[in-house]
Amino acid sequence: MAASASKPPVPPLPLMRGLDGSKNFLQKYSDVKRAINRAGKIPMDPRNVEAGDVLISIAEDGDRLSRREAVLRSDSVGPVLAAHGRYRYSAIGQRPDFNWPQGRRLAVYVGLNLEHFAFGDGLGAELCPGGPHPDVLNYAWRDYGNRVGVWRLIELFDELKLPLSVLANSSIYHYCPEVMEAFRARGDEIVGHGRTNSERQGVLAPDEERQLIAEATDVIARAEGRPPRGWLGPWISQSQVTPDLLAEAGYEYLLDWCMDDQPVWFSTRNGGRILSVPYPQELNDIPSIVGRKDSGEQFAAMITETFEEMLAQSKRQSLVMGIALHPYLVGQPHRLRPLRRDLQTILARRDEIWITTAGGIAAFSRALPDGIVPT
C-alpha cells in the first residue's frame, strides 16, 4: 500500500484588516490559497463561519503573531468561535515585567458597592427565595446595608486607614446623600455603577445604554465636582458595545471583566481603547455568600488565603488583588467581625504591598510605556 501523502505546510498569510480597521478578526475563506491571493480590506462576519474557515490574528504592531499559529483550520481544530475582539490571548508568565510604586509587587484595593433598589419592581439579590412583589423580606434586607451596614463599614475602614473605590449607583445620591457625603469627606474614589441595581444595562438598545451611562455620570459629576474615571456595570452587565460607549463617554477604565490578575487594554471602535482593571468574582461577597452560601468566616478566610498566595506569586509578576464588598452582606455583625480580622492580617503587611484604589491602579498602568500592559 502506498504511503499516504502528508499535508503540505500552511504558508504564511499576508497582512489583512477588516473594513472596520480592526487588527484581530475572523475572515471566511474556503482555503488558504485564496487567503494568500486576496489581501487588503475584506469584510468580516464571525457569525458566518463554515468548514475550512481561517482565523487570522494580527498583532498590534501589524506583524503576524509569532507565539501562536496565525492560521487555524476548522477541519483540524473544530469550529471557529465568535470572539469579542477586545483583547488578545496573553500568558501571564510571558509578559514584560514591571513594579508598582515603591517597587511593590502586589496592589490591593477594596471595591465597596453602594446599591439602591426599586420597591416592588426589578432585580435584587435575595437572602432567601422571595415571594411576589413587593418582596418586603429581601428589599428590607438590602436596605439594611444603606441604613446600618455601610456606617459600620465606614467605622472599620476609618479604623484601618483603608482607602476605597466606592462603586455607587447614582440613585444613592438621592436616596441617602449622607452616605455619599461621608465617603466624600474620607476622600475615597467614586466609580460609576449605573443608576440602580434594579436594572441591567446590557439588555438595552445602544441609545438607551448611552443614556443610562450619561445620566449616572452626570449625577456623580454634579455632586463630586468631576466625573468618575471608572465604571462597573450593575450586575456586571455589558452589551456588545459597552466598552465603546464608556470610552466615548470619557471613561478611562472599566471593572466588569475578571479574566486576569493584571490590567489589560481593551480595543474600542474608531481606534480607541479603554483599560480593564481586574475586579474579583471569587473575592466578591455576592457570588460567595449569596451564590455559594459561604459563611462570613469562609469568605473572610478566602481573603487571607488569596492574599498569601498572591503575595508569593507576585515575586514573579506584579499583580492586582481586589476585594468586592456590599454593605447589606458584610455589614451584618456576624460577617463584619471575621472581615475585620482578615483585613487586619493583610494590613499588618502594609509595608510589603501597595494599598490603593482601582483608579490608582488605572492611572499608574495608563502611564506605563506601550507594550507593558497587555492588549
C-alpha positions in Angstrom: 0.0 0.0 0.0 1.4 3.4 -1.0 2.2 5.7 1.9 -0.4 8.5 2.2 0.9 11.9 1.3 1.3 14.3 4.2 -0.5 17.6 4.1 1.8 20.4 2.8 2.6 23.1 5.4 0.3 26.1 5.6 2.1 29.1 4.0 2.2 32.5 5.8 -0.6 34.9 5.4 -0.3 38.5 4.2 -1.3 41.3 6.4 -5.1 41.8 6.3 -7.5 44.1 8.0 -11.3 44.2 8.2 -13.3 47.0 6.7 -13.6 48.5 10.2 -9.8 48.7 10.5 -9.7 46.0 13.3 -6.4 44.1 13.7 -7.9 40.9 15.2 -10.7 39.4 13.2 -12.3 36.3 11.7 -12.1 36.1 7.9 -14.0 33.5 6.0 -12.1 31.7 3.2 -12.6 28.3 1.7 -8.8 27.6 1.6 -5.5 29.1 2.4 -4.6 29.7 -1.3 -7.5 32.2 -1.7 -6.3 34.0 1.5 -2.8 34.4 0.1 -4.0 35.6 -3.2 -6.5 38.1 -1.8 -5.1 40.6 0.6 -6.4 44.0 1.7 -9.6 45.3 3.2 -12.0 42.4 3.5 -15.3 42.4 5.4 -15.7 40.1 8.4 -18.7 38.4 10.0 -17.8 35.9 12.8 -21.4 34.7 12.7 -21.0 33.1 9.3 -18.2 30.5 9.7 -18.1 27.3 7.8 -15.7 24.3 7.4 -12.3 25.4 6.2 -12.5 28.9 7.5 -9.4 30.7 8.6 -8.8 32.6 11.9 -6.4 35.5 11.2 -4.8 37.2 14.2 -2.7 40.3 13.6 -0.5 41.7 16.3 -0.9 45.3 17.5 2.3 46.3 15.7 0.8 45.0 12.4 3.0 41.8 12.3 1.7 38.3 12.4 1.8 36.7 15.8 5.0 34.7 16.4 4.0 33.0 19.6 0.9 31.2 18.2 -0.3 29.8 14.9 -1.8 32.7 12.9 -3.9 30.3 10.9 -6.3 27.7 12.4 -8.2 25.4 10.1 -11.6 24.4 11.4 -11.2 20.9 9.9 -8.3 20.2 12.3 -9.3 22.2 15.5 -13.0 22.2 15.3 -15.4 25.2 14.7 -14.0 28.7 14.9 -15.9 30.6 17.5 -17.1 34.2 17.5 -14.9 36.4 19.6 -15.3 39.8 21.4 -12.2 41.3 19.7 -11.3 43.4 22.7 -8.0 41.8 23.7 -5.7 39.0 22.5 -4.6 36.0 24.5 -1.6 36.7 26.6 0.0 34.2 29.0 0.8 36.0 32.3 4.3 34.4 32.6 5.3 35.7 29.1 4.7 39.5 29.6 7.2 42.3 30.3 7.8 42.8 34.0 7.1 46.0 35.9 6.8 47.2 39.5 4.0 49.1 41.2 5.0 52.3 43.1 7.9 52.0 45.6 8.9 48.7 44.0 5.9 46.9 45.4 4.6 43.8 43.5 1.1 43.3 44.8 -1.6 46.0 44.5 -4.6 45.6 46.8 -7.8 47.5 46.6 -11.3 47.3 48.1 -14.3 48.0 45.9 -17.4 48.8 48.1 -20.7 48.6 46.2 -23.4 51.1 47.2 -26.6 50.0 45.6 -30.2 51.2 45.7 -33.2 49.1 44.6 -36.7 49.8 43.5 -39.5 48.7 45.8 -41.8 46.1 44.3 -40.1 46.1 40.9 -36.9 45.0 39.1 -33.9 42.9 40.1 -32.3 42.4 43.5 -30.2 39.9 45.5 -32.0 37.6 47.8 -31.3 36.4 51.3 -33.8 33.6 50.7 -36.3 32.9 48.0 -38.8 35.8 47.9 -42.5 35.9 47.2 -44.2 38.0 44.6 -43.5 41.7 44.5 -43.4 43.6 46.8 -40.8 41.3 48.2 -40.5 43.0 51.6 -38.2 40.5 53.2 -35.4 40.9 50.6 -36.0 44.6 49.9 -35.6 45.4 53.6 -32.6 43.1 54.0 -30.8 45.0 51.2 -31.9 48.4 52.6 -30.2 47.4 55.9 -26.9 47.9 54.0 -27.6 51.6 53.4 -29.1 52.4 56.8 -26.8 50.4 59.1 -24.2 48.2 57.3 -22.4 51.0 55.4 -21.9 53.0 58.6 -20.4 50.0 60.4 -18.0 49.6 57.4 -17.1 53.2 57.4 -16.1 52.9 61.1 -14.0 49.8 60.2 -12.3 51.5 57.2 -11.5 54.6 59.3 -10.0 52.4 62.0 -7.9 50.5 59.4 -7.0 53.7 57.4 -8.0 51.9 54.3 -8.8 53.9 51.1 -11.8 52.7 49.0 -13.1 52.6 45.5 -16.8 53.3 46.1 -18.9 51.8 43.3 -22.1 53.9 43.5 -25.5 53.6 41.9 -26.3 57.2 41.0 -29.7 56.9 42.8 -27.8 56.6 46.1 -27.2 60.4 45.8 -31.0 61.0 46.0 -31.9 58.2 48.4 -29.2 58.6 51.1 -27.0 61.6 50.3 -25.5 61.4 53.8 -23.7 58.2 52.8 -22.0 59.8 49.8 -21.1 62.9 51.9 -19.3 60.5 54.3 -17.2 59.0 51.6 -16.5 62.4 50.1 -15.2 63.5 53.5 -12.9 60.5 53.6 -11.5 61.3 50.1 -12.5 58.0 48.6 -12.6 57.4 44.8 -16.2 57.3 43.3 -16.7 54.8 40.5 -19.8 54.8 38.2 -22.1 51.9 38.9 -25.2 52.6 36.8 -28.4 54.2 38.1 -29.7 51.3 40.2 -29.1 47.6 40.6 -32.7 47.0 39.9 -31.8 47.0 36.2 -29.2 45.6 33.8 -27.6 47.9 31.1 -26.6 45.0 28.8 -30.2 44.4 27.6 -30.7 47.9 26.5 -30.5 49.3 22.9 -27.3 51.3 22.3 -29.0 54.7 22.5 -30.7 53.7 25.8 -27.5 52.3 27.2 -25.7 55.5 26.2 -28.4 57.5 28.0 -28.0 55.3 31.2 -24.3 56.0 31.2 -24.8 59.7 30.7 -27.4 60.0 33.4 -25.4 58.2 36.0 -22.2 60.1 35.1 -23.9 63.5 35.3 -25.3 62.8 38.8 -21.9 61.9 40.1 -20.1 64.8 38.3 -22.5 67.4 39.7 -22.2 66.0 43.2 -18.4 65.4 43.3 -17.3 68.2 41.0 -15.8 65.8 38.5 -17.0 62.8 36.5 -15.9 59.3 37.6 -13.0 57.8 35.7 -14.1 54.1 36.2 -17.2 52.1 35.7 -18.7 48.8 36.8 -22.0 47.8 35.2 -24.9 47.0 37.5 -24.9 43.1 37.8 -21.6 43.1 35.7 -23.9 43.6 32.7 -22.4 44.6 29.4 -23.8 44.8 25.9 -21.7 44.2 22.8 -20.9 47.9 22.7 -20.5 48.8 26.3 -16.7 49.3 26.2 -17.1 51.6 23.2 -19.8 53.7 24.8 -17.8 54.0 28.0 -14.7 55.2 26.1 -16.7 57.6 24.1 -18.2 59.0 27.3 -14.7 59.8 28.6 -14.2 56.8 31.0 -10.6 55.6 31.4 -11.2 52.2 32.8 -13.8 49.5 33.4 -14.1 46.8 36.1 -16.5 44.2 34.6 -14.1 41.6 33.4 -12.4 39.2 35.8 -10.2 37.3 33.3 -6.8 38.5 34.5 -4.7 39.5 37.5 -3.1 42.5 35.7 -4.7 45.4 33.8 -5.4 44.8 30.1 -6.0 47.3 27.3 -9.4 46.8 25.5 -9.7 47.9 21.9 -12.7 50.1 21.2 -14.2 51.3 17.9 -12.6 54.0 15.8 -9.2 53.1 17.0 -9.8 53.9 20.7 -9.1 51.9 23.8 -10.1 51.6 27.5 -8.3 49.9 30.3 -9.7 46.9 32.1 -8.7 46.8 35.8 -9.1 43.4 37.5 -12.3 43.1 39.5 -12.9 40.0 41.6 -15.7 37.5 41.2 -14.1 35.0 43.6 -13.3 37.5 46.3 -16.7 39.0 46.0 -19.3 38.6 48.7 -22.2 38.3 46.3 -21.1 35.1 44.5 -19.6 33.8 47.7 -22.3 34.4 50.3 -25.4 34.8 48.1 -24.3 32.4 45.3 -22.4 29.6 47.1 -23.9 30.2 50.5 -20.5 30.6 52.2 -20.4 31.8 55.7 -18.8 35.1 56.8 -15.9 33.0 58.2 -15.4 31.2 54.9 -15.5 34.4 52.9 -13.0 36.1 55.2 -10.7 33.1 55.1 -10.8 33.3 51.3 -9.4 36.8 51.5 -6.5 35.8 53.7 -5.7 32.7 51.6 -5.8 34.7 48.4 -3.6 37.4 49.8 -0.9 34.9 51.0 -0.9 33.1 47.7 -0.9 36.2 45.5 1.8 37.8 47.6 4.0 34.8 46.8 3.0 34.8 43.1 3.8 38.5 42.9 7.5 37.7 43.1 7.2 36.6 39.5 4.7 39.2 38.2 3.2 42.3 39.7 -0.4 41.6 40.4 -3.7 43.1 41.4 -5.8 41.8 44.2 -9.3 43.3 44.5 -11.9 42.6 47.2 -15.5 43.3 46.4 -17.9 44.1 49.2 -21.6 45.0 49.7 -22.8 46.6 52.9 -26.0 44.5 53.2 -23.8 41.4 53.3 -20.5 42.1 55.1 -22.1 45.0 57.1 -24.1 42.3 59.1 -22.5 41.9 62.5 -21.7 38.2 62.2 -19.8 38.8 58.9 -18.2 42.1 59.9 -16.1 40.5 62.7 -14.3 38.0 60.6 -13.9 40.6 57.8 -12.2 42.9 60.3 -9.8 40.2 61.5 -8.7 39.2 58.0 -8.3 42.8 56.7 -6.1 43.4 59.7 -4.0 40.4 58.7 -3.4 42.0 55.3 -2.8 45.5 56.6 -0.2 44.2 59.0 2.0 43.7 55.9 1.2 47.1 54.5 4.9 47.8 54.0 5.2 44.9 51.5 2.2 45.8 49.3 0.6 48.8 47.5 -2.7 49.6 49.2 -4.6 51.7 46.6 -7.8 52.1 44.7 -8.9 50.9 41.3 -8.4 54.4 40.0 -4.9 54.4 41.3 -4.1 51.2 39.6 -5.6 52.5 36.3 -3.7 55.8 36.5 -0.4 54.1 37.1 -1.0 51.5 34.4 -2.0 54.1 31.8 1.3 55.8 32.3 3.4 52.7 31.7 5.3 52.6 28.4 3.4 50.9 25.5 3.9 47.2 25.4 3.9 46.7 29.2 0.2 46.4 29.7 -1.2 43.5 27.5 -3.6 44.3 24.7 
